[in-house]
Amino acid sequence: MSEASAHPAPNPGAIRTGLVESADEVRQMLQQALLLTAEQGGRELCWMDPDFSAWPLSDPALLDALHRWALPHRRLRLLAADYEPLRRVHPRFVQWRQLHDHVVAARAYDPAEALDRSQPAPQGLVLAPGLLAMRVWSPVRASLSLRDARDEASAREWFDAIEQRSADSFASSTLGL
């Protein structure tokens, strides 16, 4: 049995929705949300984090699910303030990103742009339209909703606003002159 197949397919009903308030619960919720979006997400996934270093992006089961998800008509939209920690901490994901450049759009934002002065703004976001929206408020606090159109629309609007003020980053390869 391969390492990836040792993990059962994620089930939306098995994921805890609502608010969690411990570092372990946040990590577990993030792991489950990422696996679920890779297994059952649609055409587009939107991920945002200051640097993605605390995300389980080197997990073999997640990378295997993302590999199966990465069809030509799909798009993974990444937003980070700094991609260098991701490069150092998750070389397997960097390798996956190189292999699947055709589905990845990575942009860098100014952290000040992520602040919404009218309401609290999360540090991170996992959005799979039609499936889930997860907001990471801090390393010890996160919330998740499943198939909640209003929550997804709010998360999408926030993500899109930051993305509009961002710049291309995290190229799949670096070219030397």
FIVO-469085 format. One line per field, with one value per atom (N, C-alpha, C, O, CB): residue number from 1; residue in one letter; atom name; x negated, y, z. Coordinates in steps of 0.2 Angstrom, whole numbers. Last residue first. Glycine has a CB too. Layout:
// residues N
tivo: NUM	...
pamar: A	...
lumdo: CA	...
xx: X	...
yy: Y	...
zz: Z	...
//
This chain:
// residues 177
tivo: 177	177	177	177	177	176	176	176	176	176	175	175	175	175	175	174	174	174	174	174	173	173	173	173	173	172	172	172	172	172	171	171	171	171	171	170	170	170	170	170	169	169	169	169	169	168	168	168	168	168	167	167	167	167	167	166	166	166	166	166	165	165	165	165	165	164	164	164	164	164	163	163	163	163	163	162	162	162	162	162	161	161	161	161	161	160	160	160	160	160	159	159	159	159	159	158	158	158	158	158	157	157	157	157	157	156	156	156	156	156	155	155	155	155	155	154	154	154	154	154	153	153	153	153	153	152	152	152	152	152	151	151	151	151	151	150	150	150	150	150	149	149	149	149	149	148	148	148	148	148	147	147	147	147	147	146	146	146	146	146	145	145	145	145	145	144	144	144	144	144	143	143	143	143	143	142	142	142	142	142	141	141	141	141	141	140	140	140	140	140	139	139	139	139	139	138	138	138	138	138	137	137	137	137	137	136	136	136	136	136	135	135	135	135	135	134	134	134	134	134	133	133	133	133	133	132	132	132	132	132	131	131	131	131	131	130	130	130	130	130	129	129	129	129	129	128	128	128	128	128	127	127	127	127	127	126	126	126	126	126	125	125	125	125	125	124	124	124	124	124	123	123	123	123	123	122	122	122	122	122	121	121	121	121	121	120	120	120	120	120	119	119	119	119	119	118	118	118	118	118	117	117	117	117	117	116	116	116	116	116	115	115	115	115	115	114	114	114	114	114	113	113	113	113	113	112	112	112	112	112	111	111	111	111	111	110	110	110	110	110	109	109	109	109	109	108	108	108	108	108	107	107	107	107	107	106	106	106	106	106	105	105	105	105	105	104	104	104	104	104	103	103	103	103	103	102	102	102	102	102	101	101	101	101	101	100	100	100	100	100	99	99	99	99	99	98	98	98	98	98	97	97	97	97	97	96	96	96	96	96	95	95	95	95	95	94	94	94	94	94	93	93	93	93	93	92	92	92	92	92	91	91	91	91	91	90	90	90	90	90	89	89	89	89	89	88	88	88	88	88	87	87	87	87	87	86	86	86	86	86	85	85	85	85	85	84	84	84	84	84	83	83	83	83	83	82	82	82	82	82	81	81	81	81	81	80	80	80	80	80	79	79	79	79	79	78	78	78	78	78	77	77	77	77	77	76	76	76	76	76	75	75	75	75	75	74	74	74	74	74	73	73	73	73	73	72	72	72	72	72	71	71	71	71	71	70	70	70	70	70	69	69	69	69	69	68	68	68	68	68	67	67	67	67	67	66	66	66	66	66	65	65	65	65	65	64	64	64	64	64	63	63	63	63	63	62	62	62	62	62	61	61	61	61	61	60	60	60	60	60	59	59	59	59	59	58	58	58	58	58	57	57	57	57	57	56	56	56	56	56	55	55	55	55	55	54	54	54	54	54	53	53	53	53	53	52	52	52	52	52	51	51	51	51	51	50	50	50	50	50	49	49	49	49	49	48	48	48	48	48	47	47	47	47	47	46	46	46	46	46	45	45	45	45	45	44	44	44	44	44	43	43	43	43	43	42	42	42	42	42	41	41	41	41	41	40	40	40	40	40	39	39	39	39	39	38	38	38	38	38	37	37	37	37	37	36	36	36	36	36	35	35	35	35	35	34	34	34	34	34	33	33	33	33	33	32	32	32	32	32	31	31	31	31	31	30	30	30	30	30	29	29	29	29	29	28	28	28	28	28	27	27	27	27	27	26	26	26	26	26	25	25	25	25	25	24	24	24	24	24	23	23	23	23	23	22	22	22	22	22	21	21	21	21	21	20	20	20	20	20	19	19	19	19	19	18	18	18	18	18	17	17	17	17	17	16	16	16	16	16	15	15	15	15	15	14	14	14	14	14	13	13	13	13	13	12	12	12	12	12	11	11	11	11	11	10	10	10	10	10	9	9	9	9	9	8	8	8	8	8	7	7	7	7	7	6	6	6	6	6	5	5	5	5	5	4	4	4	4	4	3	3	3	3	3	2	2	2	2	2	1	1	1	1	1
pamar: L	L	L	L	L	G	G	G	G	G	L	L	L	L	L	T	T	T	T	T	S	S	S	S	S	S	S	S	S	S	A	A	A	A	A	F	F	F	F	F	S	S	S	S	S	D	D	D	D	D	A	A	A	A	A	S	S	S	S	S	R	R	R	R	R	Q	Q	Q	Q	Q	E	E	E	E	E	I	I	I	I	I	A	A	A	A	A	D	D	D	D	D	F	F	F	F	F	W	W	W	W	W	E	E	E	E	E	R	R	R	R	R	A	A	A	A	A	S	S	S	S	S	A	A	A	A	A	E	E	E	E	E	D	D	D	D	D	R	R	R	R	R	A	A	A	A	A	D	D	D	D	D	R	R	R	R	R	L	L	L	L	L	S	S	S	S	S	L	L	L	L	L	S	S	S	S	S	A	A	A	A	A	R	R	R	R	R	V	V	V	V	V	P	P	P	P	P	S	S	S	S	S	W	W	W	W	W	V	V	V	V	V	R	R	R	R	R	M	M	M	M	M	A	A	A	A	A	L	L	L	L	L	L	L	L	L	L	G	G	G	G	G	P	P	P	P	P	A	A	A	A	A	L	L	L	L	L	V	V	V	V	V	L	L	L	L	L	G	G	G	G	G	Q	Q	Q	Q	Q	P	P	P	P	P	A	A	A	A	A	P	P	P	P	P	Q	Q	Q	Q	Q	S	S	S	S	S	R	R	R	R	R	D	D	D	D	D	L	L	L	L	L	A	A	A	A	A	E	E	E	E	E	A	A	A	A	A	P	P	P	P	P	D	D	D	D	D	Y	Y	Y	Y	Y	A	A	A	A	A	R	R	R	R	R	A	A	A	A	A	A	A	A	A	A	V	V	V	V	V	V	V	V	V	V	H	H	H	H	H	D	D	D	D	D	H	H	H	H	H	L	L	L	L	L	Q	Q	Q	Q	Q	R	R	R	R	R	W	W	W	W	W	Q	Q	Q	Q	Q	V	V	V	V	V	F	F	F	F	F	R	R	R	R	R	P	P	P	P	P	H	H	H	H	H	V	V	V	V	V	R	R	R	R	R	R	R	R	R	R	L	L	L	L	L	P	P	P	P	P	E	E	E	E	E	Y	Y	Y	Y	Y	D	D	D	D	D	A	A	A	A	A	A	A	A	A	A	L	L	L	L	L	L	L	L	L	L	R	R	R	R	R	L	L	L	L	L	R	R	R	R	R	R	R	R	R	R	H	H	H	H	H	P	P	P	P	P	L	L	L	L	L	A	A	A	A	A	W	W	W	W	W	R	R	R	R	R	H	H	H	H	H	L	L	L	L	L	A	A	A	A	A	D	D	D	D	D	L	L	L	L	L	L	L	L	L	L	A	A	A	A	A	P	P	P	P	P	D	D	D	D	D	S	S	S	S	S	L	L	L	L	L	P	P	P	P	P	W	W	W	W	W	A	A	A	A	A	S	S	S	S	S	F	F	F	F	F	D	D	D	D	D	P	P	P	P	P	D	D	D	D	D	M	M	M	M	M	W	W	W	W	W	C	C	C	C	C	L	L	L	L	L	E	E	E	E	E	R	R	R	R	R	G	G	G	G	G	G	G	G	G	G	Q	Q	Q	Q	Q	E	E	E	E	E	A	A	A	A	A	T	T	T	T	T	L	L	L	L	L	L	L	L	L	L	L	L	L	L	L	A	A	A	A	A	Q	Q	Q	Q	Q	Q	Q	Q	Q	Q	L	L	L	L	L	M	M	M	M	M	Q	Q	Q	Q	Q	R	R	R	R	R	V	V	V	V	V	E	E	E	E	E	D	D	D	D	D	A	A	A	A	A	S	S	S	S	S	E	E	E	E	E	V	V	V	V	V	L	L	L	L	L	G	G	G	G	G	T	T	T	T	T	R	R	R	R	R	I	I	I	I	I	A	A	A	A	A	G	G	G	G	G	P	P	P	P	P	N	N	N	N	N	P	P	P	P	P	A	A	A	A	A	P	P	P	P	P	H	H	H	H	H	A	A	A	A	A	S	S	S	S	S	A	A	A	A	A	E	E	E	E	E	S	S	S	S	S	M	M	M	M	M
lumdo: N	CA	C	O	CB	N	CA	C	O	CB	N	CA	C	O	CB	N	CA	C	O	CB	N	CA	C	O	CB	N	CA	C	O	CB	N	CA	C	O	CB	N	CA	C	O	CB	N	CA	C	O	CB	N	CA	C	O	CB	N	CA	C	O	CB	N	CA	C	O	CB	N	CA	C	O	CB	N	CA	C	O	CB	N	CA	C	O	CB	N	CA	C	O	CB	N	CA	C	O	CB	N	CA	C	O	CB	N	CA	C	O	CB	N	CA	C	O	CB	N	CA	C	O	CB	N	CA	C	O	CB	N	CA	C	O	CB	N	CA	C	O	CB	N	CA	C	O	CB	N	CA	C	O	CB	N	CA	C	O	CB	N	CA	C	O	CB	N	CA	C	O	CB	N	CA	C	O	CB	N	CA	C	O	CB	N	CA	C	O	CB	N	CA	C	O	CB	N	CA	C	O	CB	N	CA	C	O	CB	N	CA	C	O	CB	N	CA	C	O	CB	N	CA	C	O	CB	N	CA	C	O	CB	N	CA	C	O	CB	N	CA	C	O	CB	N	CA	C	O	CB	N	CA	C	O	CB	N	CA	C	O	CB	N	CA	C	O	CB	N	CA	C	O	CB	N	CA	C	O	CB	N	CA	C	O	CB	N	CA	C	O	CB	N	CA	C	O	CB	N	CA	C	O	CB	N	CA	C	O	CB	N	CA	C	O	CB	N	CA	C	O	CB	N	CA	C	O	CB	N	CA	C	O	CB	N	CA	C	O	CB	N	CA	C	O	CB	N	CA	C	O	CB	N	CA	C	O	CB	N	CA	C	O	CB	N	CA	C	O	CB	N	CA	C	O	CB	N	CA	C	O	CB	N	CA	C	O	CB	N	CA	C	O	CB	N	CA	C	O	CB	N	CA	C	O	CB	N	CA	C	O	CB	N	CA	C	O	CB	N	CA	C	O	CB	N	CA	C	O	CB	N	CA	C	O	CB	N	CA	C	O	CB	N	CA	C	O	CB	N	CA	C	O	CB	N	CA	C	O	CB	N	CA	C	O	CB	N	CA	C	O	CB	N	CA	C	O	CB	N	CA	C	O	CB	N	CA	C	O	CB	N	CA	C	O	CB	N	CA	C	O	CB	N	CA	C	O	CB	N	CA	C	O	CB	N	CA	C	O	CB	N	CA	C	O	CB	N	CA	C	O	CB	N	CA	C	O	CB	N	CA	C	O	CB	N	CA	C	O	CB	N	CA	C	O	CB	N	CA	C	O	CB	N	CA	C	O	CB	N	CA	C	O	CB	N	CA	C	O	CB	N	CA	C	O	CB	N	CA	C	O	CB	N	CA	C	O	CB	N	CA	C	O	CB	N	CA	C	O	CB	N	CA	C	O	CB	N	CA	C	O	CB	N	CA	C	O	CB	N	CA	C	O	CB	N	CA	C	O	CB	N	CA	C	O	CB	N	CA	C	O	CB	N	CA	C	O	CB	N	CA	C	O	CB	N	CA	C	O	CB	N	CA	C	O	CB	N	CA	C	O	CB	N	CA	C	O	CB	N	CA	C	O	CB	N	CA	C	O	CB	N	CA	C	O	CB	N	CA	C	O	CB	N	CA	C	O	CB	N	CA	C	O	CB	N	CA	C	O	CB	N	CA	C	O	CB	N	CA	C	O	CB	N	CA	C	O	CB	N	CA	C	O	CB	N	CA	C	O	CB	N	CA	C	O	CB	N	CA	C	O	CB	N	CA	C	O	CB	N	CA	C	O	CB	N	CA	C	O	CB	N	CA	C	O	CB	N	CA	C	O	CB	N	CA	C	O	CB	N	CA	C	O	CB	N	CA	C	O	CB	N	CA	C	O	CB	N	CA	C	O	CB	N	CA	C	O	CB	N	CA	C	O	CB	N	CA	C	O	CB	N	CA	C	O	CB	N	CA	C	O	CB	N	CA	C	O	CB	N	CA	C	O	CB	N	CA	C	O	CB	N	CA	C	O	CB	N	CA	C	O	CB	N	CA	C	O	CB	N	CA	C	O	CB	N	CA	C	O	CB	N	CA	C	O	CB	N	CA	C	O	CB	N	CA	C	O	CB	N	CA	C	O	CB	N	CA	C	O	CB	N	CA	C	O	CB	N	CA	C	O	CB	N	CA	C	O	CB	N	CA	C	O	CB	N	CA	C	O	CB	N	CA	C	O	CB	N	CA	C	O	CB	N	CA	C	O	CB	N	CA	C	O	CB	N	CA	C	O	CB	N	CA	C	O	CB	N	CA	C	O	CB	N	CA	C	O	CB	N	CA	C	O	CB	N	CA	C	O	CB	N	CA	C	O	CB	N	CA	C	O	CB	N	CA	C	O	CB	N	CA	C	O	CB	N	CA	C	O	CB
xx: -105	-107	-115	-117	-106	-93	-99	-101	-100	-105	-77	-81	-87	-87	-77	-69	-72	-77	-81	-76	-52	-59	-62	-59	-61	-40	-41	-48	-51	-37	-40	-40	-42	-45	-45	-35	-35	-35	-31	-30	-24	-29	-30	-25	-28	-15	-17	-23	-28	-19	-7	-12	-14	-14	-18	9	3	-1	1	5	21	16	9	4	17	29	29	23	21	36	28	25	24	19	29	37	29	26	20	28	49	47	39	36	51	50	49	47	43	56	52	46	45	39	47	64	58	52	47	58	72	72	65	62	78	71	69	68	63	74	77	70	67	62	69	90	86	79	75	89	93	93	89	86	101	93	88	88	82	91	104	97	92	86	96	114	113	106	102	118	114	113	111	107	119	107	110	109	104	108	100	106	110	116	110	94	95	101	107	96	82	89	89	84	92	71	72	80	84	69	58	65	66	62	70	45	48	55	58	43	32	39	40	37	41	18	22	30	34	20	12	10	14	14	3	27	20	18	22	21	37	36	30	27	42	40	35	34	31	28	55	51	46	49	55	61	58	54	50	53	75	71	68	72	75	80	78	74	71	74	88	86	85	88	80	90	95	94	98	95	73	80	84	83	80	62	64	71	76	63	50	56	57	53	58	42	42	49	54	41	31	38	37	32	41	24	24	31	36	20	27	20	20	16	15	42	38	31	30	42	47	45	41	37	41	62	55	54	58	56	67	68	62	57	74	63	70	71	76	74	50	51	58	59	49	41	48	50	51	53	25	29	36	35	25	18	22	27	32	18	9	15	20	26	13	-1	4	10	15	0	-8	-4	1	6	-9	-7	-10	-5	1	-10	-9	-5	-9	-13	2	-12	-14	-11	-9	-22	-5	-6	-8	-7	0	-4	-6	-8	-11	-13	6	5	3	7	11	5	3	2	-1	-3	6	12	11	16	14	-6	-1	6	10	1	-15	-15	-9	-7	-22	-18	-11	-10	-5	-6	-31	-28	-21	-19	-28	-33	-37	-33	-33	-44	-25	-23	-27	-24	-25	-32	-25	-23	-21	-20	-43	-44	-37	-37	-47	-37	-40	-41	-40	-47	-33	-28	-31	-28	-25	-46	-42	-36	-34	-39	-51	-54	-50	-50	-61	-46	-42	-45	-42	-35	-55	-51	-48	-47	-46	-60	-64	-61	-64	-67	-49	-54	-58	-61	-58	-42	-39	-44	-44	-33	-51	-50	-47	-48	-45	-49	-55	-54	-57	-60	-37	-37	-44	-44	-37	-28	-35	-35	-32	-39	-14	-18	-25	-29	-18	-4	-9	-12	-13	-14	8	6	2	4	12	12	8	7	5	2	24	22	19	22	28	25	23	20	15	18	36	32	31	36	35	40	40	35	30	39	38	43	44	48	50	28	27	32	30	26	28	30	29	29	37	24	21	22	17	13	29	33	30	35	33	18	24	28	32	27	9	7	13	14	2	17	16	13	15	11	15	22	21	25	26	1	4	11	13	5	0	-3	0	0	-11	7	10	7	10	8	-1	6	9	13	11	-13	-13	-5	-4	-16	-15	-12	-11	-8	-5	-20	-25	-21	-25	-31	-11	-12	-17	-17	-14	-3	-6	-7	-5	-1	-9	-4	-7	-13	-2	-19	-15	-10	-7	-12	-23	-27	-24	-27	-33	-15	-13	-18	-17	-14	-16	-22	-21	-25	-28	-3	-9	-15	-19	-11	9	5	-1	-3	3	21	18	15	18	22	28	25	21	18	20	41	38	35	39	43	45	43	40	35	39	56	52	51	56	55	65	60	55	49	64	67	69	63	57	75	62	63	64	63	57	60	67	68	73	72	46	50	57	59	51	42	39	42	42	32	51	52	48	50	49	47	54	55	58	59	34	36	42	43	35	37	33	34	35	26	45	48	44	47	48	36	42	45	47	47	26	24	31	30	21	34	31	29	30	24	38	43	40	43	46	25	29	35	36	33	21	17	21	21	11	31	30	26	28	27	29	36	35	38	41	16	17	24	24	18	19	15	15	15	7	37	30	26	28	31	50	46	40	39	50	62	57	53	51	54	79	72	69	71	74	86	86	79	75	90	84	85	86	86	92	74	78	78	73	74	77	73	77	83	72	85	81	77	73	76	93	96	91	93	101	83	85	89	88	90	70	77	79	77	80	55	59	66	69	56	50	53	56	60	57	37	44	46	44	49	20	25	32	32	23	13	15	20	22	8	11	17	18	23	16	-2	4	10	15	3	-10	-9	-3	1	-16	-3	-7	-6	0	-6	-4	0	-4	-9	5
yy: 173	176	175	178	184	160	164	167	165	159	158	159	163	168	162	147	153	153	148	155	141	140	147	152	136	145	138	136	131	134	159	156	149	147	160	168	161	157	153	158	181	179	171	168	181	196	189	187	191	188	205	205	197	194	209	213	209	209	211	202	218	223	219	222	227	208	213	218	221	217	200	198	203	203	192	207	207	205	208	202	205	212	212	216	215	191	194	201	204	194	189	186	190	192	178	195	197	195	199	195	188	195	198	202	199	175	176	184	185	173	177	175	176	179	168	180	185	183	188	185	168	174	180	184	177	159	158	165	167	153	164	164	163	167	158	161	168	169	174	170	147	152	159	162	152	135	141	146	149	143	122	124	129	129	118	123	119	121	122	112	133	132	128	128	139	136	132	132	130	125	145	143	140	142	149	145	145	143	141	140	148	149	149	153	156	148	144	145	143	146	156	149	145	138	149	164	164	157	153	168	162	169	170	175	169	155	154	161	166	151	150	156	154	151	162	141	140	147	148	134	135	141	140	140	148	123	126	132	134	120	121	116	119	117	112	132	127	121	117	124	136	138	132	127	142	134	130	131	128	122	142	142	138	138	150	146	140	141	141	133	158	156	150	150	162	168	163	161	162	157	178	177	173	174	174	187	181	182	186	175	203	199	193	193	204	211	207	203	200	202	226	219	216	217	215	237	237	231	231	237	235	240	240	242	247	222	225	229	226	219	218	221	224	228	225	216	210	212	209	204	226	226	220	221	224	223	229	229	231	236	213	212	217	216	210	213	217	216	216	225	198	204	207	204	202	188	191	197	201	192	174	181	183	179	185	160	163	170	173	159	149	156	159	159	160	133	137	144	146	135	124	126	131	132	119	123	125	126	129	119	118	125	127	133	127	105	107	115	118	105	104	99	101	100	93	115	115	110	112	113	110	116	117	119	122	99	98	104	103	97	106	101	100	100	94	112	116	112	114	119	102	106	110	111	110	97	93	97	95	87	108	107	102	102	104	117	112	111	112	115	126	121	115	110	124	134	131	125	119	136	139	135	131	126	140	145	139	135	129	141	156	151	144	139	153	163	160	154	149	165	170	163	159	153	162	181	179	172	168	181	183	189	188	192	192	175	175	181	184	169	166	172	172	168	177	155	156	163	167	152	146	153	154	153	158	133	135	142	143	129	128	133	134	134	140	117	119	124	126	113	112	117	119	123	114	101	108	113	119	106	95	94	101	106	92	91	96	95	94	96	81	87	91	94	91	72	70	76	75	65	81	78	76	77	72	82	88	86	89	93	69	72	78	78	73	69	64	67	66	57	79	80	75	77	79	73	80	81	82	86	62	61	68	67	59	68	64	63	63	57	85	78	74	77	80	97	92	85	80	92	106	105	100	99	112	110	103	102	96	98	126	122	115	115	125	135	130	126	122	135	142	137	133	127	141	151	144	139	133	142	165	162	154	151	163	171	175	172	175	178	164	163	168	169	156	157	163	162	159	169	149	148	154	157	142	143	149	148	146	155	133	133	139	141	127	128	133	132	131	140	117	120	125	126	124	109	110	113	111	114	97	104	104	99	108	84	86	93	95	84	83	77	79	76	73	96	93	87	85	90	98	102	99	100	109	88	88	92	90	91	92	86	85	83	80	105	104	98	98	105	101	105	105	104	112	93	90	94	92	89	102	96	93	91	91	112	114	107	107	118	104	107	109	107	113	101	96	98	95	92	114	110	104	103	107	118	122	118	117	128	108	108	112	110	111	112	105	105	102	100	125	124	117	117	125	129	126	125	124	120	132	136	133	134	140	133	129	133	139	123	135	138	133	129	144	126	131	133	133	128	108	115	119	117	115	94	98	105	108	98	82	88	92	93	92	72	70	76	76	65	76	75	74	75	70	76	82	81	86	85	65	65	71	73	59	59	64	64	63	71	43	48	53	50	46	38	37	43	49	35	35	39	38	38	47	26	24	29	27	24	31	27	25	22	21	37	41	37	40	44	26	31	35	36	35	11	17	21	21	21	-6	0	6	7	0
zz: -81	-87	-89	-93	-87	-77	-76	-82	-88	-73	-71	-77	-75	-72	-82	-61	-61	-67	-68	-54	-61	-62	-62	-64	-68	-57	-57	-58	-56	-62	-46	-53	-52	-47	-57	-36	-35	-42	-43	-31	-43	-39	-39	-43	-32	-49	-50	-46	-45	-58	-36	-42	-42	-38	-41	-30	-29	-36	-41	-27	-31	-29	-28	-25	-22	-33	-38	-37	-41	-38	-22	-28	-33	-37	-31	-13	-12	-18	-20	-6	-20	-18	-17	-20	-12	-19	-26	-25	-29	-29	-5	-9	-15	-17	-10	-3	0	-3	-4	8	-12	-13	-9	-12	-10	-6	-13	-14	-17	-18	7	6	-1	-1	8	2	6	6	5	14	-4	-8	-4	-7	-9	7	1	-3	-5	-3	14	17	12	12	22	5	8	11	9	13	3	-2	0	-3	-7	10	13	8	8	20	10	6	8	8	4	26	20	17	19	23	35	33	27	22	32	48	42	41	46	42	57	56	49	44	57	70	63	62	67	59	80	79	72	68	82	82	87	86	90	94	73	73	78	77	75	66	70	70	68	77	57	60	64	64	65	43	48	51	48	46	35	37	43	48	39	22	29	30	25	29	13	15	22	27	14	1	8	8	3	11	-11	-7	0	5	-9	-20	-20	-15	-14	-27	-21	-22	-23	-27	-28	-9	-15	-16	-13	-13	0	-3	-9	-13	-5	14	9	7	10	13	21	18	13	10	14	35	29	27	30	31	43	41	35	30	46	41	43	40	36	40	48	42	45	49	38	55	56	50	47	62	46	50	51	47	46	40	42	46	50	36	36	42	44	50	40	32	31	37	42	29	26	32	30	25	36	15	18	24	25	20	13	9	11	10	2	22	24	20	22	23	15	21	23	26	26	-2	3	9	9	2	-11	-9	-3	0	-7	-25	-19	-17	-22	-19	-34	-33	-26	-21	-35	-45	-38	-39	-43	-37	-52	-53	-46	-41	-55	-59	-53	-55	-60	-50	-70	-66	-60	-57	-63	-76	-80	-76	-79	-85	-67	-68	-72	-71	-72	-61	-63	-64	-62	-57	-58	-63	-65	-71	-59	-49	-56	-61	-67	-55	-39	-42	-49	-54	-38	-35	-37	-42	-47	-32	-30	-35	-39	-45	-33	-19	-25	-31	-36	-22	-12	-15	-20	-26	-9	-8	-12	-15	-21	-7	0	-7	-11	-17	-6	11	7	0	-5	7	17	21	17	20	26	7	12	15	16	17	0	-4	1	-1	-8	11	8	4	4	3	13	18	15	17	24	1	2	8	7	5	-2	-4	-2	-2	-11	6	5	4	8	11	6	6	4	2	14	-6	-1	0	-6	-1	-15	-13	-6	-2	-11	-28	-22	-21	-26	-22	-36	-36	-29	-24	-36	-47	-40	-40	-42	-38	-59	-57	-50	-46	-60	-73	-66	-65	-69	-62	-86	-85	-78	-76	-87	-85	-88	-87	-87	-95	-67	-75	-78	-75	-76	-53	-58	-65	-69	-57	-45	-47	-52	-56	-40	-44	-48	-50	-55	-44	-37	-44	-48	-54	-43	-25	-30	-37	-42	-27	-20	-22	-27	-31	-16	-18	-23	-25	-31	-19	-9	-15	-20	-26	-15	2	-1	-8	-13	3	4	2	-1	-6	9	8	2	0	-6	3	13	15	8	4	18	12	10	11	10	14	16	9	7	1	6	28	27	20	17	30	34	30	29	28	23	38	43	40	43	48	27	30	35	36	34	20	19	23	22	12	22	19	18	15	23	24	23	20	16	30	12	19	18	13	21	3	5	12	16	5	-11	-5	-3	-8	-5	-20	-19	-12	-7	-19	-34	-27	-26	-30	-25	-47	-44	-37	-33	-46	-51	-56	-53	-55	-61	-36	-43	-47	-46	-43	-24	-26	-34	-37	-24	-19	-22	-24	-26	-16	-17	-19	-22	-27	-13	-13	-18	-21	-27	-16	-2	-8	-14	-20	-7	7	4	-3	-8	9	10	6	3	-2	12	16	10	6	0	11	27	21	15	10	24	34	31	26	21	37	37	34	30	24	38	44	38	34	28	40	55	51	44	39	54	61	59	54	48	64	64	60	57	51	63	73	67	62	56	69	83	79	73	68	84	88	85	81	75	91	93	87	84	78	90	95	98	92	86	102	92	95	99	105	100	78	83	86	83	78	73	75	79	83	79	59	64	66	62	70	56	54	60	66	50	54	59	56	54	66	42	44	49	48	38	39	44	46	51	42	28	34	40	46	33	17	20	27	31	15	18	18	21	27	22	9	14	13	7	13	8	5	10	14	-1	20	17	13	15	22	17	20	17	10	19	10	17	20	25	21	-2	-2	5	7	-6	1	-1	0	2	-8	2	8	7	12	9	-5	-5	1	4	-11	0	0	0	4	6
//
